[in-house]
C-alpha cells in the first residue's frame, strides 16, 4: 500500500504528452532551450571533475557560488548575503523545499490559474489546499488584487506568483509587484515568487519580488539561464531565519547540490554572463514567427507573450484542450493542453518556442492544417 499523498497528485499533462509521443514528433511541448551550455561552463565542469571536485559539499551550496548569487540581488536589497541563498537541485526542488517548509496540513495556498503544474500538487503533498486565483486573458494574464482579497481566509498561508509566467508569458509590472507585496504583508502571507524566466523578457521590464523583507522566497534556476536543464541546479533567496529553515528541509531531500556543477556555474556567472542575451536574440525572432503564425490560423488567437518562451494561444473550436492536443499528437506535434495548467487553460494550448525554427515551422504547419479542418466543419 502506498501513502495517501500518492493519490493526491498525477503526472503532469506536460509529461503525459511527451511520453506518449510517436517517434519523430515535433516537440513544442517541453520548456527546454535547444542550445548547449556556454563553452566556458562546459570547460569548467570538466576541470572541476578532473581536479577533485567530486565529493560532498555544504548543504546550502558552495560559499563562493552563494556569494555570487547574493551579488546579483544587491541592487534589489543591498543587505543580501550568502546567508540568504541556498543552492538547490533546480527550480523544482526549490519549489518543493519552500512548500515543505511553509505549508502545514489545513493551510490554504493561493496559486495562479493557469499556472505552472507543480504549484497545486506541492500544496496537496503537504496536506494544504491550493486555492486558484484567475489570470484572465482579458487582463493580460495578470493577478487581480480585488479577487485575491476575496479568496483570503484565516487559513491562507502563502501567495505563489510567477513572472514571467509559465505558461502564459505574462509579466507582472513593478507597480503591481509593489501592490502584491503590500497585500501579502497586510494579510500575513509569505510570497513564493518563481522567477526562473527573469532573463527572458520581450516587453516591459522584469521586476523581482525580492526586497530583503521577511515574507518573500524567490525561486530561481540556472536551467534556462545557461541552457542546462539536465544539470538540475537552481537557488532560493529568502530572509536569513527562513533560509536556515529551508536549508533543513533541503538537506533531508538531497544532502547537497552537485559540487562540480556548482563550480561550473560559478565560472559561467563570471565569464558567460551574456549567454542569456545571446539566446534572447533568437527567441525574439521565434516569438515573432510563432505569434504571427498562430494568429493566422482560423479559430485561434494568441496574445504575444511578454516573457519566457511559451505561446498560450486560445481557440474556439468545438473540442477540449486535451482533445486538440491528442489530435495534434496523432499528427506528429507535441503540444501541452492548456487545462494541464488549470481550469482557465481549458480553451488554450501551450507551445514552446524554445525549439529550432525548422521545428517551429513544421509544427505550426501541422497545427495550421488541423485548424483549417476544424474551421471547415
TITOR-975612 format. One record per residue (C-alpha): x, y, z; residue number from 1; chain; residue in three letters. Coordinates in Angstrom, 3 decimals, always signed. Layout:
N
SITE         x         y         z    i  ch   aa
SITE         X         Y         Z  NUM   A  ALA
...
end
This chain:
377
SITE         x         y         z    i  ch   aa
SITE    +0.000    +0.000    +0.000    1   A  UNK
SITE    +1.290    +3.429    -0.886    2   A  UNK
SITE    +0.823    +6.558    +1.187    3   A  UNK
SITE    -2.347    +8.560    +0.629    4   A  UNK
SITE    -0.330   +11.505    -0.706    5   A  UNK
SITE    +0.500    +9.485    -3.813    6   A  UNK
SITE    -3.178    +9.610    -4.749    7   A  UNK
SITE    -3.274   +13.387    -4.295    8   A  UNK
SITE    -1.214   +14.097    -7.420    9   A  UNK
SITE    -0.876   +12.914   -11.007   10   A  UNK
SITE    +1.893   +13.004   -13.571   11   A  UNK
SITE    +1.740   +16.412   -15.226   12   A  UNK
SITE    -0.005   +16.923   -18.536   13   A  UNK
SITE    +3.340   +18.075   -19.946   14   A  UNK
SITE    +4.986   +14.733   -19.237   15   A  UNK
SITE    +1.962   +12.725   -20.353   16   A  UNK
SITE    +2.098   +14.258   -23.821   17   A  UNK
SITE    +5.869   +13.936   -24.079   18   A  UNK
SITE    +5.916   +10.276   -23.066   19   A  UNK
SITE    +3.005    +9.346   -25.379   20   A  UNK
SITE    +4.553   +10.976   -28.451   21   A  UNK
SITE    +5.230    +8.900   -31.575   22   A  UNK
SITE    +8.807    +8.669   -32.887   23   A  UNK
SITE    +9.867   +11.709   -34.879   24   A  UNK
SITE    +7.183   +14.007   -33.471   25   A  UNK
SITE    +7.908   +17.744   -33.439   26   A  UNK
SITE    +8.342   +18.680   -29.806   27   A  UNK
SITE    +6.822   +22.050   -28.901   28   A  UNK
SITE    +5.705   +20.710   -25.549   29   A  UNK
SITE    +8.738   +20.855   -23.259   30   A  UNK
SITE   +10.227   +24.093   -21.927   31   A  UNK
SITE   +13.819   +23.346   -22.801   32   A  UNK
SITE   +16.111   +25.658   -24.789   33   A  UNK
SITE   +17.628   +23.990   -27.853   34   A  UNK
SITE   +21.029   +25.472   -27.007   35   A  UNK
SITE   +24.016   +23.953   -25.244   36   A  UNK
SITE   +25.612   +25.483   -22.129   37   A  UNK
SITE   +28.284   +28.107   -22.832   38   A  UNK
SITE   +31.709   +26.728   -23.702   39   A  UNK
SITE   +33.155   +28.348   -20.586   40   A  UNK
SITE   +30.718   +26.397   -18.429   41   A  UNK
SITE   +31.411   +23.091   -20.179   42   A  UNK
SITE   +35.165   +23.528   -19.805   43   A  UNK
SITE   +34.775   +24.456   -16.153   44   A  UNK
SITE   +32.725   +21.320   -15.479   45   A  UNK
SITE   +35.435   +19.139   -16.975   46   A  UNK
SITE   +38.120   +20.920   -14.982   47   A  UNK
SITE   +36.132   +20.537   -11.767   48   A  UNK
SITE   +35.734   +16.799   -12.308   49   A  UNK
SITE   +39.380   +16.316   -13.236   50   A  UNK
SITE   +40.655   +18.340   -10.294   51   A  UNK
SITE   +38.883   +16.554    -7.484   52   A  UNK
SITE   +35.608   +18.439    -7.026   53   A  UNK
SITE   +33.663   +15.184    -6.898   54   A  UNK
SITE   +32.682   +14.981    -3.257   55   A  UNK
SITE   +30.037   +16.255    -0.857   56   A  UNK
SITE   +29.829   +19.983    -0.390   57   A  UNK
SITE   +27.930   +22.200    +2.061   58   A  UNK
SITE   +24.202   +21.531    +2.172   59   A  UNK
SITE   +23.361   +25.134    +1.257   60   A  UNK
SITE   +25.883   +25.160    -1.587   61   A  UNK
SITE   +29.429   +26.338    -2.195   62   A  UNK
SITE   +30.024   +29.626    -0.334   63   A  UNK
SITE   +31.584   +31.247    -3.406   64   A  UNK
SITE   +28.512   +30.492    -5.526   65   A  UNK
SITE   +26.162   +31.690    -2.794   66   A  UNK
SITE   +28.175   +34.913    -2.604   67   A  UNK
SITE   +27.914   +35.348    -6.346   68   A  UNK
SITE   +24.146   +34.820    -6.328   69   A  UNK
SITE   +23.794   +37.313    -3.460   70   A  UNK
SITE   +25.705   +39.897    -5.524   71   A  UNK
SITE   +23.060   +39.556    -8.266   72   A  UNK
SITE   +20.447   +40.748    -5.774   73   A  UNK
SITE   +22.406   +43.642    -4.289   74   A  UNK
SITE   +20.564   +46.186    -6.450   75   A  UNK
SITE   +17.234   +44.915    -5.071   76   A  UNK
SITE   +18.269   +44.576    -1.429   77   A  UNK
SITE   +21.832   +45.710    -0.619   78   A  UNK
SITE   +21.946   +43.681    +2.604   79   A  UNK
SITE   +21.554   +40.361    +0.723   80   A  UNK
SITE   +24.397   +37.959    +1.575   81   A  UNK
SITE   +25.164   +34.277    +1.211   82   A  UNK
SITE   +23.080   +33.643    +4.343   83   A  UNK
SITE   +20.022   +34.481    +2.236   84   A  UNK
SITE   +20.928   +31.979    -0.502   85   A  UNK
SITE   +20.533   +28.210    -0.826   86   A  UNK
SITE   +21.702   +26.335    -3.926   87   A  UNK
SITE   +19.113   +23.736    -4.934   88   A  UNK
SITE   +18.720   +20.881    -7.379   89   A  UNK
SITE   +16.893   +23.046    -9.908   90   A  UNK
SITE   +13.825   +25.209    -9.517   91   A  UNK
SITE   +11.553   +22.206    -8.938   92   A  UNK
SITE   +13.396   +21.137    -5.814   93   A  UNK
SITE   +13.429   +24.747    -4.671   94   A  UNK
SITE    +9.641   +24.919    -5.012   95   A  UNK
SITE    +9.177   +21.654    -3.111   96   A  UNK
SITE   +11.576   +22.771    -0.383   97   A  UNK
SITE    +9.612   +26.000    +0.038   98   A  UNK
SITE    +6.320   +24.111    +0.189   99   A  UNK
SITE    +7.532   +21.617    +2.781  100   A  UNK
SITE    +8.986   +24.419    +4.879  101   A  UNK
SITE    +5.959   +26.714    +4.779  102   A  UNK
SITE    +2.765   +24.646    +4.388  103   A  UNK
SITE    +1.037   +22.709    +7.162  104   A  UNK
SITE    -1.951   +20.385    +6.756  105   A  UNK
SITE    -5.091   +22.501    +6.624  106   A  UNK
SITE    -3.344   +25.584    +5.234  107   A  UNK
SITE    -4.544   +27.279    +2.062  108   A  UNK
SITE    -2.201   +28.481    -0.662  109   A  UNK
SITE    -3.129   +30.960    -3.406  110   A  UNK
SITE    -1.880   +29.611    -6.753  111   A  UNK
SITE    -2.229   +31.056   -10.283  112   A  UNK
SITE    -4.789   +29.649   -12.727  113   A  UNK
SITE    -3.415   +28.989   -15.284  114   A  UNK
SITE    -0.093   +28.350   -13.592  115   A  UNK
SITE    +2.864   +26.008   -13.579  116   A  UNK
SITE    +1.917   +22.392   -12.968  117   A  UNK
SITE    +3.811   +21.932    -9.661  118   A  UNK
SITE    +2.267   +24.664    -7.505  119   A  UNK
SITE    -1.017   +22.928    -6.688  120   A  UNK
SITE    +0.374   +19.391    -6.291  121   A  UNK
SITE    +3.120   +20.589    -3.954  122   A  UNK
SITE    +0.491   +22.136    -1.698  123   A  UNK
SITE    -1.554   +18.927    -1.721  124   A  UNK
SITE    +1.510   +16.801    -0.925  125   A  UNK
SITE    +1.917   +18.927    +2.210  126   A  UNK
SITE    -1.728   +18.443    +3.203  127   A  UNK
SITE    -2.578   +22.019    +2.239  128   A  UNK
SITE    -5.297   +23.181    -0.163  129   A  UNK
SITE    -4.371   +25.072    -3.334  130   A  UNK
SITE    -6.813   +27.929    -3.956  131   A  UNK
SITE    -6.641   +29.111    -7.585  132   A  UNK
SITE    -6.717   +32.794    -8.473  133   A  UNK
SITE    -7.504   +33.843   -12.024  134   A  UNK
SITE    -5.015   +35.045   -14.614  135   A  UNK
SITE    -7.524   +36.036   -17.254  136   A  UNK
SITE    -6.560   +36.715   -20.839  137   A  UNK
SITE    -8.530   +39.971   -20.882  138   A  UNK
SITE    -6.336   +41.276   -18.037  139   A  UNK
SITE    -3.133   +40.293   -19.801  140   A  UNK
SITE    -2.796   +37.214   -17.586  141   A  UNK
SITE    -2.083   +39.355   -14.510  142   A  UNK
SITE    -3.335   +38.825   -10.937  143   A  UNK
SITE    -6.441   +40.730    -9.851  144   A  UNK
SITE    -5.953   +42.159    -6.357  145   A  UNK
SITE    -9.686   +42.541    -5.834  146   A  UNK
SITE   -10.184   +38.838    -6.438  147   A  UNK
SITE    -7.243   +37.901    -4.213  148   A  UNK
SITE    -8.851   +39.814    -1.355  149   A  UNK
SITE   -12.000   +37.687    -1.674  150   A  UNK
SITE   -10.012   +34.438    -1.578  151   A  UNK
SITE    -8.051   +35.045    +1.625  152   A  UNK
SITE    -9.248   +33.264    +4.751  153   A  UNK
SITE    -7.781   +32.775    +8.203  154   A  UNK
SITE    -6.130   +29.611    +6.870  155   A  UNK
SITE    -4.356   +31.263    +3.916  156   A  UNK
SITE    -0.618   +30.879    +4.371  157   A  UNK
SITE    +1.068   +31.860    +1.107  158   A  UNK
SITE    +0.722   +33.504    -2.298  159   A  UNK
SITE    +2.524   +31.873    -5.229  160   A  UNK
SITE    +3.438   +34.188    -8.113  161   A  UNK
SITE    +5.324   +33.547   -11.345  162   A  UNK
SITE    +6.697   +36.310   -13.537  163   A  UNK
SITE    +7.409   +35.903   -16.394  164   A  UNK
SITE    +4.743   +33.228   -16.368  165   A  UNK
SITE    +4.786   +29.644   -17.484  166   A  UNK
SITE    +2.504   +29.024   -19.376  167   A  UNK
SITE    +1.064   +32.442   -20.295  168   A  UNK
SITE    +4.159   +34.605   -20.759  169   A  UNK
SITE    +2.567   +37.288   -18.569  170   A  UNK
SITE    +4.918   +39.759   -16.880  171   A  UNK
SITE    +3.916   +41.453   -13.612  172   A  UNK
SITE    +4.892   +45.158   -13.794  173   A  UNK
SITE    +6.633   +46.825   -10.875  174   A  UNK
SITE    +3.595   +48.817    -9.631  175   A  UNK
SITE    +1.595   +45.598    -9.351  176   A  UNK
SITE    +4.533   +43.813    -7.708  177   A  UNK
SITE    +4.530   +46.571    -5.080  178   A  UNK
SITE    +0.791   +46.237    -4.504  179   A  UNK
SITE    +1.010   +42.453    -4.232  180   A  UNK
SITE    +3.773   +42.771    -1.647  181   A  UNK
SITE    +1.655   +45.221    +0.336  182   A  UNK
SITE    -1.302   +42.843    +0.091  183   A  UNK
SITE    +0.785   +39.918    +1.355  184   A  UNK
SITE    +2.182   +41.973    +4.223  185   A  UNK
SITE    -1.267   +43.137    +5.306  186   A  UNK
SITE    -2.579   +39.564    +5.249  187   A  UNK
SITE    +0.481   +37.939    +6.877  188   A  UNK
SITE    +1.175   +35.871    +3.781  189   A  UNK
SITE    +4.513   +34.608    +2.512  190   A  UNK
SITE    +5.100   +35.265    -1.189  191   A  UNK
SITE    +6.746   +32.435    -3.104  192   A  UNK
SITE    +7.995   +34.085    -6.285  193   A  UNK
SITE    +9.020   +31.810    -9.150  194   A  UNK
SITE   +11.441   +33.931   -11.189  195   A  UNK
SITE   +13.190   +31.313   -13.316  196   A  UNK
SITE   +12.467   +33.212   -16.565  197   A  UNK
SITE   +13.861   +36.511   -15.289  198   A  UNK
SITE   +16.308   +36.936   -18.165  199   A  UNK
SITE   +13.688   +36.266   -20.829  200   A  UNK
SITE   +11.626   +39.441   -21.254  201   A  UNK
SITE   +10.414   +40.905   -24.573  202   A  UNK
SITE    +8.050   +43.681   -23.481  203   A  UNK
SITE    +8.316   +45.783   -20.337  204   A  UNK
SITE   +10.903   +45.285   -17.624  205   A  UNK
SITE   +11.305   +42.454   -15.143  206   A  UNK
SITE   +10.546   +43.322   -11.503  207   A  UNK
SITE   +11.658   +40.939    -8.765  208   A  UNK
SITE    +9.649   +40.390    -5.595  209   A  UNK
SITE   +12.858   +40.280    -3.556  210   A  UNK
SITE   +13.295   +43.427    -1.483  211   A  UNK
SITE   +15.013   +41.837    +1.520  212   A  UNK
SITE   +11.843   +41.696    +3.604  213   A  UNK
SITE   +10.589   +38.952    +5.873  214   A  UNK
SITE    +7.864   +37.496    +3.664  215   A  UNK
SITE    +9.367   +36.607    +0.295  216   A  UNK
SITE   +11.044   +33.448    -1.015  217   A  UNK
SITE   +12.453   +33.695    -4.533  218   A  UNK
SITE   +12.825   +30.504    -6.551  219   A  UNK
SITE   +15.289   +30.643    -9.432  220   A  UNK
SITE   +17.219   +28.280   -11.683  221   A  UNK
SITE   +20.302   +28.119   -13.855  222   A  UNK
SITE   +18.475   +25.725   -16.218  223   A  UNK
SITE   +17.147   +28.375   -18.588  224   A  UNK
SITE   +19.863   +30.943   -17.895  225   A  UNK
SITE   +22.627   +28.659   -19.175  226   A  UNK
SITE   +20.560   +26.105   -21.184  227   A  UNK
SITE   +21.485   +23.373   -18.713  228   A  UNK
SITE   +18.134   +21.850   -17.805  229   A  UNK
SITE   +19.647   +18.403   -17.293  230   A  UNK
SITE   +22.190   +19.647   -14.758  231   A  UNK
SITE   +19.481   +20.351   -12.160  232   A  UNK
SITE   +20.865   +23.386   -10.397  233   A  UNK
SITE   +18.973   +26.402    -9.054  234   A  UNK
SITE   +18.699   +28.525    -5.931  235   A  UNK
SITE   +16.448   +30.072    -3.313  236   A  UNK
SITE   +16.719   +33.582    -1.890  237   A  UNK
SITE   +14.948   +34.121    +1.430  238   A  UNK
SITE   +15.123   +36.009    +4.736  239   A  UNK
SITE   +18.028   +34.644    +6.795  240   A  UNK
SITE   +15.992   +32.956    +9.505  241   A  UNK
SITE   +13.702   +31.366    +6.944  242   A  UNK
SITE   +16.681   +30.383    +4.786  243   A  UNK
SITE   +18.050   +28.384    +7.712  244   A  UNK
SITE   +14.741   +26.532    +7.992  245   A  UNK
SITE   +14.590   +25.995    +4.236  246   A  UNK
SITE   +18.073   +24.503    +4.395  247   A  UNK
SITE   +16.932   +21.914    +6.950  248   A  UNK
SITE   +14.308   +20.589    +4.547  249   A  UNK
SITE   +16.670   +20.944    +1.582  250   A  UNK
SITE   +19.251   +18.780    +3.365  251   A  UNK
SITE   +16.767   +15.999    +4.009  252   A  UNK
SITE   +15.772   +15.990    +0.349  253   A  UNK
SITE   +19.214   +15.872    -1.262  254   A  UNK
SITE   +22.090   +16.364    +1.243  255   A  UNK
SITE   +23.864   +18.844    -1.055  256   A  UNK
SITE   +23.769   +20.070    -4.651  257   A  UNK
SITE   +26.211   +18.796    -7.268  258   A  UNK
SITE   +29.705   +20.057    -6.448  259   A  UNK
SITE   +31.203   +20.053    -9.973  260   A  UNK
SITE   +28.069   +21.613   -11.465  261   A  UNK
SITE   +28.255   +24.445    -8.932  262   A  UNK
SITE   +31.910   +25.062    -9.799  263   A  UNK
SITE   +30.995   +25.257   -13.488  264   A  UNK
SITE   +28.100   +27.654   -12.912  265   A  UNK
SITE   +30.338   +29.894   -10.817  266   A  UNK
SITE   +32.638   +30.255   -13.821  267   A  UNK
SITE   +29.631   +30.829   -16.055  268   A  UNK
SITE   +28.385   +33.720   -13.925  269   A  UNK
SITE   +31.820   +35.340   -14.184  270   A  UNK
SITE   +32.710   +34.590   -17.799  271   A  UNK
SITE   +29.469   +33.846   -19.683  272   A  UNK
SITE   +27.001   +36.328   -18.260  273   A  UNK
SITE   +25.986   +37.302   -21.797  274   A  UNK
SITE   +24.675   +33.788   -22.572  275   A  UNK
SITE   +21.010   +34.661   -21.849  276   A  UNK
SITE   +21.216   +37.725   -24.115  277   A  UNK
SITE   +22.571   +35.597   -26.964  278   A  UNK
SITE   +19.674   +33.165   -26.607  279   A  UNK
SITE   +17.184   +36.025   -26.355  280   A  UNK
SITE   +18.114   +37.354   -29.792  281   A  UNK
SITE   +16.974   +34.061   -31.288  282   A  UNK
SITE   +13.949   +33.731   -29.006  283   A  UNK
SITE   +12.724   +37.162   -30.117  284   A  UNK
SITE   +12.765   +36.052   -33.742  285   A  UNK
SITE   +10.976   +32.802   -32.901  286   A  UNK
SITE    +8.402   +34.678   -30.855  287   A  UNK
SITE    +7.521   +36.838   -33.868  288   A  UNK
SITE    +7.310   +33.756   -36.054  289   A  UNK
SITE    +5.016   +31.762   -33.765  290   A  UNK
SITE    +2.683   +34.626   -32.802  291   A  UNK
SITE    +2.150   +35.650   -36.428  292   A  UNK
SITE    +1.532   +32.063   -37.495  293   A  UNK
SITE    -0.897   +31.315   -34.656  294   A  UNK
SITE    -2.956   +34.441   -35.284  295   A  UNK
SITE    -3.275   +33.443   -38.940  296   A  UNK
SITE    -4.863   +30.069   -38.120  297   A  UNK
SITE    -8.682   +30.104   -38.340  298   A  UNK
SITE   -10.205   +29.811   -34.899  299   A  UNK
SITE    -7.026   +30.672   -32.988  300   A  UNK
SITE    -5.734   +33.833   -31.350  301   A  UNK
SITE    -2.550   +34.477   -29.427  302   A  UNK
SITE    -1.599   +37.273   -27.036  303   A  UNK
SITE    +2.135   +37.940   -27.604  304   A  UNK
SITE    +3.993   +36.671   -24.530  305   A  UNK
SITE    +5.825   +39.401   -22.635  306   A  UNK
SITE    +8.348   +36.924   -21.267  307   A  UNK
SITE    +9.523   +33.282   -21.070  308   A  UNK
SITE    +9.414   +31.203   -24.266  309   A  UNK
SITE    +5.845   +29.954   -24.456  310   A  UNK
SITE    +2.888   +30.929   -26.571  311   A  UNK
SITE    -0.508   +30.302   -24.971  312   A  UNK
SITE    -2.959   +30.596   -27.849  313   A  UNK
SITE    -6.696   +30.332   -27.356  314   A  UNK
SITE    -9.023   +28.536   -29.757  315   A  UNK
SITE   -12.771   +28.493   -30.416  316   A  UNK
SITE   -13.097   +25.020   -31.938  317   A  UNK
SITE   -15.653   +22.562   -30.599  318   A  UNK
SITE   -13.130   +20.486   -28.673  319   A  UNK
SITE   -11.388   +20.431   -25.315  320   A  UNK
SITE    -7.744   +21.337   -24.925  321   A  UNK
SITE    -6.877   +17.694   -24.261  322   A  UNK
SITE    -8.766   +16.569   -27.361  323   A  UNK
SITE    -6.940   +19.114   -29.501  324   A  UNK
SITE    -3.553   +18.178   -28.038  325   A  UNK
SITE    -4.203   +14.460   -28.587  326   A  UNK
SITE    -5.327   +15.070   -32.161  327   A  UNK
SITE    -2.155   +17.049   -32.838  328   A  UNK
SITE    -0.069   +14.348   -31.174  329   A  UNK
SITE    -1.502   +11.817   -33.613  330   A  UNK
SITE    -0.345   +14.071   -36.460  331   A  UNK
SITE    +3.169   +14.331   -35.074  332   A  UNK
SITE    +3.078   +17.533   -32.981  333   A  UNK
SITE    +3.718   +17.531   -29.244  334   A  UNK
SITE    +1.906   +20.408   -27.503  335   A  UNK
SITE    +0.548   +20.778   -23.979  336   A  UNK
SITE    -3.192   +21.110   -23.317  337   A  UNK
SITE    -3.897   +24.363   -21.526  338   A  UNK
SITE    -6.032   +22.672   -18.883  339   A  UNK
SITE    -2.880   +20.969   -17.569  340   A  UNK
SITE    -2.207   +24.393   -16.010  341   A  UNK
SITE    -5.655   +24.959   -14.526  342   A  UNK
SITE    -9.303   +25.333   -15.484  343   A  UNK
SITE    -8.761   +28.689   -17.200  344   A  UNK
SITE    -6.495   +26.985   -19.704  345   A  UNK
SITE    -9.342   +24.817   -20.957  346   A  UNK
SITE    -9.525   +26.603   -24.322  347   A  UNK
SITE    -5.797   +27.036   -24.798  348   A  UNK
SITE    -2.652   +25.184   -25.830  349   A  UNK
SITE    +0.869   +25.818   -24.613  350   A  UNK
SITE    +3.503   +25.805   -27.332  351   A  UNK
SITE    +7.183   +26.238   -26.560  352   A  UNK
SITE    +9.258   +28.252   -28.987  353   A  UNK
SITE   +12.477   +27.061   -27.354  354   A  UNK
SITE   +12.773   +24.811   -30.408  355   A  UNK
SITE   +14.595   +25.376   -33.684  356   A  UNK
SITE   +12.987   +27.466   -36.393  357   A  UNK
SITE   +12.686   +24.442   -38.720  358   A  UNK
SITE   +10.869   +22.524   -35.972  359   A  UNK
SITE    +8.654   +25.517   -35.243  360   A  UNK
SITE    +7.691   +25.793   -38.915  361   A  UNK
SITE    +6.985   +22.063   -39.161  362   A  UNK
SITE    +4.901   +22.096   -36.009  363   A  UNK
SITE    +2.978   +25.207   -36.997  364   A  UNK
SITE    +2.222   +23.691   -40.397  365   A  UNK
SITE    +0.670   +20.677   -38.649  366   A  UNK
SITE    -1.365   +22.983   -36.422  367   A  UNK
SITE    -2.455   +25.152   -39.361  368   A  UNK
SITE    -3.693   +22.103   -41.286  369   A  UNK
SITE    -5.612   +20.920   -38.239  370   A  UNK
SITE    -7.089   +24.409   -37.742  371   A  UNK
SITE    -8.243   +24.561   -41.344  372   A  UNK
SITE   -10.017   +21.217   -40.942  373   A  UNK
SITE   -11.697   +22.332   -37.721  374   A  UNK
SITE   -12.831   +25.608   -39.312  375   A  UNK
SITE   -14.420   +23.762   -42.263  376   A  UNK
SITE   -16.615   +21.538   -40.105  377   A  UNK
end
